[in-house]
């Protein structure tokens, strides 16, 4: 693929060189008129059009490293790039400067990886190709860039995801293997040990099932995150349904749930199953990680942000609270404030990651407020659906 890209760039550079002029210096006038047509102007318009048609950022510079033209994609990346200014004012990467130097000296294409930190951090693959022209004022080099930042981020995300997932599954699998070997050996005829070990094995198997179920849910949500939902969901109805379904879990830890719904009907545009899952994950966390014999309040209100109206659902518990340094990372995959407590309570570390992706698809938001010893409030905002 790299060879094909290099050959493609060489062909493009050759054709662009033909457009801007292949003759040597002085072999013809830079301006020729034929039936009133300015050929130099037409040639300039043509090669500008070539750069504008490229899907990647492209910059043409002369022998003095002055920018002659940059397409829209290049301007998006290098906010400081200007025609007539040196390329060094747009990118201060020494690797690019060295690649330009080599391309001018050897007249051979150069490939180099750049890391730009302004205005945002990006990783760019740059190809610098010399053009077949030596005329003053015409392009000498074509720089084509490919932004690989998102690709690298996704690759790192996948690597982290696999590492975390394998770690989460390895522990219960190791426990199961250990107990099975014990039951096959020393505890073969020990009825009391067998009952105890089988109970632990069942709990570990359930834990793996929960992890796999959440992994599948997260994968499904991620696959659809770019597809806007088309359904219509009434929030008061969904909140009532979720609270009713989680009453047994709340009763098991003697937690009371108080619901304050907004009067009337309140609709949002959304996928009903995902909206239900959204509230289940938030309310379930409030019950599990709140205070035993505590209380959870679910409050539905409507608010306005600029021209957009939102339905906000705030879930407040009176639990131990969360330290401030943990709050920005709570929606990361497998991130836990307390690993031991989370595992004991059946947490997988994926619930809030699922919430984040569902809200991204629904163009909503999540606000988290918490203080140690004073409980936590998780507030979900979803855009109001005004369709009738």
C-alpha positions in Angstrom: 0.0 0.0 0.0 2.9 2.4 0.8 4.4 1.7 -2.6 1.2 2.3 -4.4 0.7 5.6 -2.5 4.3 6.6 -3.3 3.7 5.8 -7.0 0.4 7.6 -7.0 2.0 10.7 -5.6 4.9 10.5 -8.1 2.3 10.4 -10.9 0.3 13.3 -9.5 3.5 15.3 -9.1 4.4 14.6 -12.7 1.0 15.7 -14.0 1.0 18.7 -11.8 4.5 19.6 -13.1 3.2 19.3 -16.6 0.4 21.7 -15.8 2.6 24.4 -14.3 5.2 24.1 -17.0 7.9 21.6 -17.9 10.3 23.8 -19.9 13.5 25.1 -18.5 14.0 28.7 -17.2 13.9 31.2 -20.0 12.7 28.8 -22.7 9.4 30.6 -22.9 7.7 33.6 -21.6 5.8 33.1 -18.4 2.8 34.8 -20.1 1.6 33.7 -23.5 -1.6 35.1 -25.1 -3.5 33.2 -27.7 -6.7 34.8 -29.0 -6.9 37.0 -25.9 -6.6 34.1 -23.4 -4.0 34.4 -20.7 -2.4 30.9 -20.7 -0.4 31.5 -17.5 -3.6 32.4 -15.6 -5.4 29.4 -17.0 -2.5 27.1 -16.0 -2.6 28.6 -12.5 -6.3 28.0 -12.2 -5.9 24.4 -13.5 -3.3 23.4 -10.9 -5.1 25.2 -8.1 -8.1 23.1 -9.1 -6.0 19.9 -8.9 -5.0 20.6 -5.3 -8.6 21.6 -4.4 -9.8 18.3 -5.7 -7.5 16.2 -3.5 -9.2 14.6 -0.5 -6.0 15.2 1.6 -4.3 18.4 2.7 -1.9 19.6 -0.1 0.5 22.5 -0.2 2.6 23.7 -3.2 5.8 25.6 -2.4 8.5 27.2 -4.5 12.3 26.8 -4.3 12.5 29.4 -1.6 10.0 27.3 0.5 7.3 30.0 0.1 3.7 28.8 0.0 2.2 29.3 -3.4 -1.1 27.6 -2.7 -2.7 25.4 0.0 -6.1 23.6 -0.4 -8.9 23.9 2.1 -7.9 20.7 4.0 -4.4 22.1 4.5 -5.8 25.4 5.9 -8.0 23.4 8.3 -4.8 21.7 9.7 -2.4 24.7 9.6 -4.4 27.7 10.7 -1.4 29.9 10.3 -0.6 28.9 6.6 -0.7 31.9 4.2 0.1 32.2 0.5 3.4 34.2 0.1 4.6 33.2 3.6 7.4 30.6 4.3 6.1 27.1 5.0 8.1 27.2 8.3 5.6 29.7 9.7 2.8 27.1 9.3 4.7 24.1 10.5 7.8 24.2 12.7 8.4 20.5 12.5 12.1 19.9 11.8 11.3 16.6 10.1 9.3 18.5 7.4 12.1 21.0 6.9 14.6 18.1 6.4 12.3 16.3 4.0 12.0 19.5 1.9 15.8 19.9 1.9 16.3 16.3 0.7 13.6 16.5 -2.0 15.2 19.7 -3.4 18.7 18.2 -3.4 17.9 14.8 -4.7 14.7 15.5 -6.8 13.2 12.4 -5.3 10.0 12.0 -3.3 10.5 12.0 0.5 8.1 10.5 3.1 8.2 11.6 6.7 6.0 11.3 9.9 5.1 14.6 11.6 3.6 15.4 15.0 1.9 18.7 15.1 0.7 20.1 18.4 -1.1 23.3 17.3 -3.9 24.1 17.2 -4.6 20.5 18.3 -2.3 17.5 18.5 -2.2 15.5 15.3 0.0 12.8 13.7 0.5 13.4 10.0 2.2 11.3 7.3 3.7 13.7 4.8 4.9 13.0 1.3 7.1 15.7 -0.3 7.4 15.3 -4.1 9.5 17.6 -6.4 7.8 18.9 -9.6 9.3 19.0 -13.0 9.6 22.8 -13.3 12.3 25.2 -12.6 10.5 28.5 -13.4 10.6 31.2 -10.8 7.2 31.7 -9.1 6.0 28.3 -10.0 5.7 25.3 -7.6 8.9 23.3 -7.0 7.5 20.9 -4.4 4.1 19.4 -3.7 3.5 18.4 -0.1 0.6 16.0 0.5 -0.4 15.1 4.1 -2.5 12.3 5.5 -4.0 12.8 9.0 -3.5 9.5 10.8 -4.4 10.9 14.2 -7.8 9.2 14.3 -6.4 5.9 13.0 -3.8 5.9 15.7 -6.3 6.8 18.4 -8.6 3.9 17.3 -5.7 1.5 17.2 -4.7 2.5 20.7 -8.3 2.3 21.9 -8.6 -1.2 20.4 -5.3 -2.3 22.1 -6.4 -0.9 25.4 -9.8 -2.5 25.0 -8.3 -5.9 24.3 -5.9 -5.6 27.2 -8.6 -4.6 29.7 -11.1 -7.2 28.4 -8.6 -10.0 28.6 -7.5 -8.9 32.1 -11.1 -8.8 33.3 -11.9 -12.3 32.0 -8.5 -13.8 33.1 -9.3 -13.4 36.8 -12.6 -15.3 36.9 -11.3 -17.9 34.5 -8.3 -18.5 36.7 -10.6 -18.9 39.7 -12.8 -21.4 37.9 -9.8 -23.4 36.9 -8.4 -23.4 40.4 -11.7 -24.5 42.0 -12.3 -27.2 39.3 -8.8 -28.7 39.9 -9.5 -28.6 43.7 -12.8 -30.4 43.3 -11.2 -33.0 41.1 -8.4 -33.6 43.6 -8.2 -32.8 47.3 -11.9 -31.8 47.8 -13.4 -34.6 45.7 -15.2 -36.1 48.6 -15.6 -33.0 50.8 -19.3 -32.1 50.5 -19.0 -28.8 52.4 -16.1 -27.6 50.3 -17.9 -28.7 47.2 -21.0 -26.6 48.0 -18.9 -23.6 48.9 -16.7 -23.8 45.8 -19.7 -24.3 43.5 -21.2 -21.2 44.9 -18.1 -19.2 44.1 -17.8 -20.8 40.7 -21.4 -19.8 39.9 -20.7 -16.2 41.0 -17.5 -16.0 38.8 -19.4 -17.5 35.8 -22.1 -14.9 36.3 -19.5 -12.2 36.4 -18.0 -13.3 33.0 -21.5 -13.4 31.6 -22.1 -9.8 32.7 -18.8 -8.7 31.2 -19.5 -10.4 27.9 -23.1 -9.0 27.8 -21.8 -5.4 28.5 -19.1 -5.9 25.8 -21.7 -6.9 23.3 -23.9 -3.9 24.3 -21.0 -1.5 24.0 -20.1 -2.9 20.6 -23.7 -2.6 19.3 -23.9 1.0 20.6 -20.5 1.9 19.0 -21.6 0.5 15.7 -24.7 2.7 15.6 -23.2 5.8 17.2 -23.2 7.7 13.9 -26.8 6.8 13.0 -29.3 9.3 14.4 -32.3 7.7 16.1 -35.7 8.2 14.6 -38.0 6.9 17.3 -40.0 9.0 19.8 -39.8 8.2 23.5 -41.9 9.6 26.4 -39.5 10.1 29.3 -41.9 9.9 32.2 -43.1 6.5 31.0 -39.6 5.2 30.6 -38.5 6.4 34.0 -41.5 4.8 35.7 -40.8 1.5 33.9 -37.1 1.5 34.9 -37.8 2.4 38.5 -40.3 -0.4 38.7 -37.9 -3.0 37.2 -35.2 -2.0 39.7 -37.4 -2.0 42.9 -36.3 -5.6 43.8 -32.6 -4.5 43.7 -33.3 -1.5 45.8 -35.3 -3.5 48.3 -32.4 -6.0 48.7 -30.3 -3.2 50.1 -33.2 -1.3 51.8 -32.9 1.7 49.5 -35.9 3.9 48.8 -36.4 5.4 45.4 -38.3 8.7 45.1 -39.5 9.9 41.7 -40.3 13.5 40.8 -41.6 13.5 37.2 -42.4 16.6 35.2 -46.1 17.3 34.6 -47.5 16.3 31.3 -45.8 14.3 28.5 -42.2 14.9 27.5 -40.9 13.4 24.3 -37.4 13.0 23.1 -36.2 11.6 19.7 -34.5 8.3 20.5 -34.1 4.6 20.4 -36.4 3.3 23.2 -34.3 0.3 24.1 -31.2 2.5 24.3 -32.9 5.2 26.4 -34.1 2.4 28.8 -30.6 1.1 29.0 -29.3 4.6 29.7 -31.5 5.0 32.8 -31.0 1.4 34.0 -27.3 1.9 34.1 -27.4 5.2 35.9 -30.1 4.2 38.4 -28.5 0.7 39.0 -25.2 2.4 39.9 -27.0 4.8 42.3 -28.5 1.8 44.1 -25.4 -0.4 44.1 -22.8 2.2 45.0 -25.0 4.4 47.2 -25.5 3.9 50.9 -27.3 0.8 52.2 -30.6 1.8 53.7 -30.2 5.0 51.8 -32.3 6.9 49.3 -32.2 7.7 45.6 -34.1 10.6 44.1 -35.0 10.6 40.4 -36.0 14.1 39.2 -37.3 14.9 35.6 -37.2 18.6 34.5 -37.1 20.6 31.3 -34.4 23.2 30.6 -33.3 25.4 27.7 -29.7 25.8 26.4 -29.6 28.5 23.8 -32.3 27.6 21.2 -32.4 23.9 22.2 -34.8 22.5 24.8 -33.7 19.5 26.9 -35.3 17.0 29.2 -33.0 16.5 32.2 -33.2 13.4 34.3 -31.1 13.8 37.5 -30.4 10.7 39.7 -29.1 11.6 43.2 -28.0 9.2 45.9 -26.8 9.9 49.5 -23.9 7.5 49.2 -20.2 7.9 50.1 -19.5 10.1 47.0 -16.7 10.1 44.5 -13.4 12.0 44.8 -13.0 14.8 42.3 -10.0 13.3 40.6 -12.0 10.3 39.4 -14.9 12.3 37.8 -13.3 13.0 34.4 -12.5 9.3 33.9 -15.7 7.6 35.0 -16.9 7.0 31.4 -13.7 5.3 30.3 -14.0 1.5 29.6 -13.3 -0.6 32.7 -12.4 2.4 34.8 -13.4 1.8 38.4 -13.0 4.1 41.5 -12.7 1.0 43.7 -11.9 -2.3 41.9 -12.7 -4.6 44.8 -16.0 -3.0 45.7 -17.1 -2.8 42.1 -16.4 -6.5 41.5 -18.1 -7.5 44.7 -21.2 -5.6 43.6 -21.2 -7.1 40.1 -19.8 -4.1 38.3 -18.1 -4.5 34.9 -16.6 -1.0 34.5 -18.5 -0.7 31.2 -21.8 0.8 32.3 -20.9 4.5 32.0 -19.0 3.9 28.8 -22.2 2.5 27.3 -24.1 5.6 28.7 -21.6 7.9 27.0 -21.9 6.3 23.6 -25.7 6.2 23.8 -25.8 9.9 24.7 -23.4 10.7 21.8 -25.8 9.0 19.4 -28.8 10.9 20.9 -26.9 14.2 20.9 -27.3 14.4 24.7 -25.0 15.0 27.6 -24.0 13.7 31.0 -23.1 15.9 34.0 -21.6 14.4 37.1 -21.4 16.2 40.5 -20.1 14.5 43.6 -18.5 15.2 46.9 -17.0 12.7 49.3 -19.4 11.9 52.1 -22.3 13.9 50.4 -23.4 11.5 47.6 -23.5 11.9 43.8 -25.8 13.3 41.2 -25.7 12.0 37.6 -27.7 14.2 35.2 -28.7 13.1 31.7 -29.8 15.6 29.1 -31.7 14.7 26.0 -33.0 17.0 23.3 -36.8 17.6 23.3 -38.6 16.1 20.2 -41.1 18.7 18.9 -42.6 16.4 16.3 -46.4 15.9 16.6 
